[in-house]
Amino acid sequence: MPYPNEHSCRLMPSRAFVSFRRKNKQMYSEGKPIDVVYGIFVDSNGNYKTRIQSLRYPTSQWRAIDALRHCEKHGGEFHPSKRRT
């Protein structure tokens, strides 16, 4: 789902997880922050594990084309923000 203030890069489908946790400014690329959404799932042994489910790029620092290129490098599905940047 696109948001007005951030571009999104979906790396894994939401249905694969039981819950989520977001960490803002968890990663950086070329000095620009990337927020990370972790998906939490239960493995075959009943243990809770995490995987990066999606990346979020603040539109205040990321142009759509730059976020798209970063997302493509990570094999994700890009969704630009609702507003044009």
C-alpha positions as a LaTeX table, in Angstrom:
\begin{tabular}{lrrr}
\hline
Residue & $x$ (\AA) & $y$ (\AA) & $z$ (\AA) \\
\hline
Met1 & 0.00 & 0.00 & 0.00 \\
Pro2 & 1.53 & 3.34 & $-1.01$ \\
Tyr3 & 1.81 & 6.06 & 1.62 \\
Pro4 & 2.03 & 9.82 & 1.03 \\
Asn5 & 5.39 & 10.31 & 2.78 \\
Glu6 & 7.35 & 7.21 & 1.81 \\
His7 & 8.09 & 4.85 & $-1.04$ \\
Ser8 & 7.89 & 1.13 & $-0.30$ \\
Cys9 & 9.87 & $-1.91$ & $-1.41$ \\
Arg10 & 8.17 & $-5.22$ & $-0.62$ \\
Leu11 & 10.67 & $-8.05$ & $-0.32$ \\
Met12 & 8.35 & $-10.76$ & 1.01 \\
Pro13 & 4.53 & $-11.10$ & 1.05 \\
Ser14 & 2.72 & $-10.03$ & 4.21 \\
Arg15 & 0.84 & $-13.33$ & 4.45 \\
Ala16 & 4.12 & $-15.10$ & 5.34 \\
Phe17 & 4.17 & $-13.45$ & 8.77 \\
Val18 & 2.17 & $-13.41$ & 12.01 \\
Ser19 & 3.20 & $-9.88$ & 13.04 \\
Phe20 & 5.52 & $-7.01$ & 12.13 \\
Arg21 & 7.98 & $-4.62$ & 13.71 \\
Arg22 & 9.27 & $-1.40$ & 12.19 \\
Lys23 & 12.68 & 0.12 & 12.86 \\
Asn24 & 13.20 & 3.63 & 11.55 \\
Lys25 & 16.59 & 4.62 & 10.14 \\
Gln26 & 17.74 & 1.00 & 10.44 \\
Met27 & 19.77 & 1.13 & 7.22 \\
Tyr28 & 21.44 & 3.78 & 5.10 \\
Ser29 & 22.31 & 3.94 & 1.42 \\
Glu30 & 24.46 & 6.78 & 0.11 \\
Gly31 & 23.84 & 8.63 & 3.36 \\
Lys32 & 20.04 & 8.42 & 3.10 \\
Pro33 & 17.99 & 6.58 & 5.75 \\
Ile34 & 15.88 & 3.51 & 5.08 \\
Asp35 & 13.24 & 2.29 & 7.51 \\
Val36 & 12.95 & $-1.49$ & 7.80 \\
Val37 & 9.80 & $-3.52$ & 8.43 \\
Tyr38 & 10.59 & $-6.93$ & 9.91 \\
Gly39 & 8.14 & $-9.78$ & 9.52 \\
Ile40 & 7.89 & $-12.15$ & 12.47 \\
Phe41 & 7.08 & $-15.80$ & 11.81 \\
Val42 & 7.09 & $-19.10$ & 13.68 \\
Asp43 & 9.53 & $-21.72$ & 12.38 \\
Ser44 & 8.90 & $-25.47$ & 12.28 \\
Asn45 & 10.26 & $-25.80$ & 15.85 \\
Gly46 & 7.86 & $-23.21$ & 17.23 \\
Asn47 & 10.53 & $-20.48$ & 17.55 \\
Tyr48 & 9.86 & $-16.89$ & 16.59 \\
Lys49 & 12.14 & $-15.63$ & 13.82 \\
Thr50 & 12.39 & $-12.43$ & 11.78 \\
Arg51 & 13.06 & $-11.55$ & 8.16 \\
Ile52 & 13.09 & $-8.20$ & 6.42 \\
Gln53 & 9.64 & $-7.92$ & 4.87 \\
Ser54 & 9.91 & $-4.44$ & 3.35 \\
Leu55 & 11.98 & $-1.29$ & 3.09 \\
Arg56 & 10.57 & 2.23 & 3.39 \\
Tyr57 & 12.16 & 5.30 & 1.85 \\
Pro58 & 11.17 & 8.75 & 3.24 \\
Thr59 & 10.15 & 11.03 & 0.35 \\
Ser60 & 11.86 & 13.93 & 2.11 \\
Gln61 & 15.21 & 12.32 & 1.24 \\
Trp62 & 14.49 & 9.80 & $-1.52$ \\
Arg63 & 13.36 & 10.53 & $-5.08$ \\
Ala64 & 11.14 & 7.78 & $-6.48$ \\
Ile65 & 13.67 & 6.81 & $-9.17$ \\
Asp66 & 16.47 & 6.39 & $-6.61$ \\
Ala67 & 14.27 & 4.31 & $-4.30$ \\
Leu68 & 13.19 & 2.20 & $-7.27$ \\
Arg69 & 16.80 & 1.48 & $-8.22$ \\
His70 & 17.68 & 0.53 & $-4.64$ \\
Cys71 & 14.62 & $-1.71$ & $-4.42$ \\
Glu72 & 15.47 & $-3.45$ & $-7.70$ \\
Lys73 & 18.98 & $-4.21$ & $-6.43$ \\
His74 & 17.35 & $-6.09$ & $-3.54$ \\
Gly75 & 14.83 & $-7.94$ & $-5.70$ \\
Gly76 & 11.80 & $-6.18$ & $-4.29$ \\
Glu77 & 8.47 & $-4.97$ & $-5.61$ \\
Phe78 & 8.48 & $-1.16$ & $-5.68$ \\
His79 & 5.51 & 1.02 & $-4.73$ \\
Pro80 & 6.02 & 4.81 & $-5.08$ \\
Ser81 & 4.44 & 7.21 & $-2.61$ \\
Lys82 & 0.95 & 8.47 & $-3.35$ \\
Arg83 & 2.27 & 11.94 & $-4.03$ \\
Arg84 & 4.67 & 12.74 & $-6.84$ \\
Thr85 & 8.26 & 13.58 & $-5.83$ \\
\hline
\end{tabular}
